[in-house]
Amino acid sequence: MGALLLGRRTYEHFADVYTSAATAERLPEVTAFMNGVPKTVVTSGAPVTPWKGTRITDGSGLEAEVARLRAESAGDVAVFGSSGLVVTLLEQGLVDELRILLHPVLLGRGRSLFAGLEDRVDLTAGAVTVFRSGNVLLRYRPSGRAGSRRLDLRERLTQ
């Protein structure tokens, strides 16, 4: 993985966790990776916690931002969490692959993973990995662009 693209809430959570001494002691390899990988946070203007290797963008020109990240990164550009951002990326046809990790727990309530998705996005199934824990990693590729409607990310972030 060569770079991370994150929504503000996910970024703030990660910045809090991966800059702590306790996490560095408990998960040194993950902490080193998270602190070293280039990060771009998409925010509607709310201030963000400073974290080494972070760029901030308002989400306008998201297609150009993703192209820049792809060109500058030594590996894939990944988005963790950031469901509102993922919806916008899907709607703009900027997602090459979805990786969804399922945990074997039923909650009965919660947020929809793709809440706000305006148009249907057909997916082509890819590899499936089952872990000893019971977690299952599902991989999908979007079959085509969602709709022709282009959303401004700043609009999505304020909803």
C-alpha positions in Angstrom: 0.0 0.0 0.0 1.5 3.3 -1.1 -0.9 5.9 0.3 -4.1 6.4 2.3 -7.1 8.5 1.4 -9.3 9.1 4.4 -12.4 11.0 5.5 -11.9 13.3 8.4 -13.6 11.1 11.1 -11.6 8.0 10.2 -8.4 10.1 10.0 -9.0 11.6 13.4 -9.5 8.2 14.9 -6.3 6.8 13.3 -4.3 9.9 14.3 -5.3 9.4 17.9 -4.6 5.6 17.9 -1.4 5.4 15.9 0.4 8.3 17.5 0.0 6.9 21.0 2.9 5.2 22.8 0.6 2.4 23.9 -0.2 1.5 20.3 3.4 1.7 19.3 4.3 -0.7 22.1 1.5 -3.1 21.3 1.5 -3.0 17.5 5.0 -1.7 16.5 4.9 -2.8 12.8 1.4 -1.4 12.2 2.2 1.8 14.0 5.4 2.3 12.0 3.5 1.7 8.7 0.6 4.1 9.7 3.0 6.8 10.7 5.2 6.4 7.6 2.6 6.1 4.8 1.5 9.3 3.0 -2.0 10.2 4.1 -4.5 12.5 2.4 -7.5 13.6 4.5 -10.7 14.9 2.8 -12.5 17.4 4.9 -15.0 20.2 4.4 -12.8 22.6 6.2 -12.9 21.4 9.8 -9.5 21.5 11.4 -7.6 18.2 11.7 -5.1 16.9 14.1 -1.5 17.3 12.8 0.1 14.0 11.8 3.3 13.4 10.0 2.9 12.8 6.2 -0.6 14.2 5.9 -2.1 16.4 3.2 -5.5 18.0 3.5 -7.9 18.5 0.6 -11.5 19.8 0.5 -12.6 17.2 -1.9 -13.1 19.5 -4.9 -11.3 18.0 -7.8 -11.4 14.5 -6.2 -10.7 12.8 -9.6 -7.5 14.8 -10.0 -6.5 14.2 -6.3 -6.9 10.4 -6.8 -4.9 10.6 -10.1 -2.1 12.5 -8.2 -2.1 9.9 -5.4 -1.9 7.0 -7.9 0.9 8.7 -9.8 3.0 9.5 -6.7 2.4 6.3 -4.7 4.7 3.3 -4.7 1.7 1.1 -4.3 -2.1 1.0 -4.1 -4.1 3.9 -2.7 -6.3 2.6 0.1 -9.4 4.0 1.9 -10.1 2.5 5.3 -13.6 3.2 6.8 -14.6 6.7 5.5 -18.0 5.4 4.2 -19.2 8.8 3.0 -15.9 9.2 1.0 -16.2 5.7 -0.4 -19.8 6.5 -1.6 -18.5 9.6 -3.4 -15.6 7.7 -4.9 -18.0 5.0 -6.1 -20.3 7.5 -7.6 -17.5 9.2 -9.5 -16.1 5.9 -10.8 -12.9 6.2 -8.9 -12.9 2.8 -7.1 -10.9 -0.1 -8.7 -11.6 -2.6 -6.0 -13.7 -2.9 -2.8 -12.4 -5.1 0.0 -15.0 -5.7 2.7 -14.1 -7.5 5.9 -17.0 -9.2 7.5 -16.8 -10.0 11.2 -19.0 -12.9 12.5 -21.2 -10.7 14.7 -24.9 -9.7 14.2 -25.8 -6.4 15.8 -29.4 -5.8 14.6 -28.9 -2.1 14.0 -26.3 0.4 12.9 -25.2 2.4 9.8 -25.6 1.2 6.3 -22.1 0.7 4.8 -23.0 2.6 1.6 -25.7 5.0 3.0 -26.4 7.8 0.5 -25.4 5.9 -2.6 -27.6 7.5 -5.3 -27.3 4.9 -8.0 -26.9 1.1 -8.3 -23.3 0.0 -8.6 -23.0 -3.5 -10.0 -20.0 -5.5 -8.7 -18.0 -8.4 -10.0 -16.9 -10.9 -7.3 -13.2 -11.5 -6.8 -11.2 -13.6 -4.3 -12.7 -14.6 -0.9 -10.4 -15.2 2.1 -11.7 -16.9 5.2 -9.6 -16.4 8.4 -9.4 -18.7 11.4 -11.1 -16.0 13.4 -14.2 -16.4 11.3 -13.7 -13.1 9.6 -14.2 -13.1 5.8 -12.5 -10.8 3.3 -14.6 -10.2 0.2 -13.2 -8.6 -2.9 -15.3 -6.9 -5.6 -14.6 -4.8 -8.6 -17.2 -2.2 -9.7 -18.5 -3.3 -13.2 -19.0 0.3 -14.3 -19.5 3.8 -13.3 -22.4 4.4 -10.9 -24.5 7.2 -12.4 -23.7 10.1 -14.5 -24.4 12.5 -11.6 -21.1 13.9 -10.3 -21.3 14.9 -6.6 -19.2 17.5 -5.0 -17.6 15.9 -2.0 -18.1 19.0 0.1 -21.8 18.5 -0.3 -21.5 14.9 0.9 -19.4 15.8 3.9 -22.0 18.2 5.2 -24.9 15.8 5.1 
